Amino acid sequence: MTTSTDKAITNKVKPDWAGDDFLSRFVNLLIKIKPVYSIMKYQARKILIKTAEKNGIPWRKNCQELARSGVQELYDAIADPNLTYPDYYQVPFHAYPEGNLCWKAAFEAESATLSMGLRVWKNEPGLTWQAAQKRLRSSFHQTIEPYTKKPVQDILDVGCSIGISTQELHNFYLNSQDAEVRTVGLDLSAYMLAVASKRDANKTISWVHGKAEATDFEDNSFDLVTLQFVIHELPRSATEAIFREVRRILRPDGVLAIVDNDPGSPVIQNLPPALFTLMKSTEPWSDDYYTFNVEESLQKNGFKHQSTTPSDPRHRTIVATKN
Ligand SMILES: C[S@@+](CC[C@H](N)C(=O)[O-])C[C@H]1O[C@@H](n2cnc3c(N)ncnc32)[C@H](O)[C@@H]1O
């Protein structure tokens, strides 16, 4: 079901609340007022958890179960102690003081991801979180599928978090072709990866702790690399460095597929002030992302831009191939 907001016609390429517009600068000022920010953060968190639980996502129960599951023991086996973290990654993020580098972020990631899926179609009565998540992932898979040459044997999911995107992608290619698939999930947070590994009971995926800008993978070793809901969390300099690294590790004609917030989406442009203020305050590179010409950067960094598709009311899928 579409709403009047979904249908609103707009020619704007980005929301007024991002970039250098007056509204954007005003919001940025507001965020800097510590007491205002703290109250907002606290209230937003309460609402997020309450809404999730009302919609059948047992947020607090999920966290408690993970905390008691022994997942912490997987950390040492996954973490690369020699990895150095970029500065942009070592800042408070999503209201966690340590960003993604803590257990709390990793324990809450599943519920947060499922809630995000439900928010895409929040005006559709009766839609379950399971159906919303399926729709979210399958719109991405269907959009990229025509560009991938079968068999797709080696897949890398960059910024895999706790592995929901990775598992869905792996299953999609496993079920849509008559060949084995080797899938790798890469992330900078070993906390997230420990949870990913715990969720992957059948050990179908390889979970790698690493920096997407400089991986240890060999040249020309993947057919498909995805960045799912990652680049809106990065400064553009990091995204561009990742594009160059992805180009190195993709096979000739290999596909880079990106799904993320669509700056041109009427839903994103018309987010309520409380929501966009909160988004900007907890995702510090928002202004950079919403004003970044991703397609131009892909071409500059050795890709052929194939398509940009609004794959759901809030997100766009960008497909590029290695030149
Ligand atoms: C929003 S989450 C991705 C969600 C997941 N792909 C999905 O669709 O459910 C973004 C992830 O990117 C990871 N990340 C951010 N910068 C990274 C980098 N330079 N290299 C590897 N992972 C990174 C973060 O640790 C985080 O887990």
The ligand as an SDF file (V2000), in Angstrom:
LIG
                    3D

 27 29  0  0  0  0  0  0  0  0999 V2000
   24.0280   -1.1950    8.9740 C   0  0  0  0  0  0  0  0  0  0  0  0
   25.2170   -2.4130    9.1450 S   0  0  0  0  0  0  0  0  0  0  0  0
   24.9460   -3.4610    7.7320 C   0  0  0  0  0  0  0  0  0  0  0  0
   23.7690   -4.3080    7.7830 C   0  0  0  0  0  0  0  0  0  0  0  0
   23.7560   -5.5510    6.9480 C   0  0  0  0  0  0  0  0  0  0  0  0
   24.5610   -5.4760    5.7580 N   0  0  0  0  0  0  0  0  0  0  0  0
   22.3180   -5.8390    6.5940 C   0  0  0  0  0  0  0  0  0  0  0  0
   21.9140   -5.5550    5.4710 O   0  0  0  0  0  0  0  0  0  0  0  0
   21.5880   -6.3290    7.4590 O   0  0  0  0  0  0  0  0  0  0  0  0
   26.7520   -1.6920    8.6670 C   0  0  0  0  0  0  0  0  0  0  0  0
   27.9300   -2.5900    8.9920 C   0  0  0  0  0  0  0  0  0  0  0  0
   29.0650   -2.1280    8.2730 O   0  0  0  0  0  0  0  0  0  0  0  0
   30.2050   -2.3720    9.0520 C   0  0  0  0  0  0  0  0  0  0  0  0
   31.3040   -1.5280    8.5570 N   0  0  0  0  0  0  0  0  0  0  0  0
   31.3770   -0.1690    8.5950 C   0  0  0  0  0  0  0  0  0  0  0  0
   32.5250    0.2410    8.0300 N   0  0  0  0  0  0  0  0  0  0  0  0
   33.1860   -0.8550    7.6130 C   0  0  0  0  0  0  0  0  0  0  0  0
   34.4220   -1.0680    6.9440 C   0  0  0  0  0  0  0  0  0  0  0  0
   35.2090   -0.0610    6.5850 N   0  0  0  0  0  0  0  0  0  0  0  0
   34.8030   -2.3370    6.6790 N   0  0  0  0  0  0  0  0  0  0  0  0
   34.0060   -3.3800    7.0420 C   0  0  0  0  0  0  0  0  0  0  0  0
   32.8340   -3.2350    7.6680 N   0  0  0  0  0  0  0  0  0  0  0  0
   32.4150   -1.9910    7.9550 C   0  0  0  0  0  0  0  0  0  0  0  0
   29.7500   -2.0420   10.4600 C   0  0  0  0  0  0  0  0  0  0  0  0
   30.5630   -2.6370   11.4320 O   0  0  0  0  0  0  0  0  0  0  0  0
   28.3170   -2.5780   10.4620 C   0  0  0  0  0  0  0  0  0  0  0  0
   28.2600   -3.8760   10.9770 O   0  0  0  0  0  0  0  0  0  0  0  0
  1  2  1  0
  2  3  1  0
  2 10  1  0
  3  4  1  0
  4  5  1  0
  5  6  1  0
  5  7  1  0
  7  8  2  0
  7  9  1  0
 10 11  1  0
 11 12  1  0
 11 26  1  0
 12 13  1  0
 13 14  1  0
 13 24  1  0
 14 15  1  0
 14 23  1  0
 15 16  2  0
 16 17  1  0
 17 18  1  0
 17 23  2  0
 18 19  1  0
 18 20  2  0
 20 21  1  0
 21 22  2  0
 22 23  1  0
 24 25  1  0
 24 26  1  0
 26 27  1  0
M  CHG  2   2   1   9  -1
M  END
$$$$
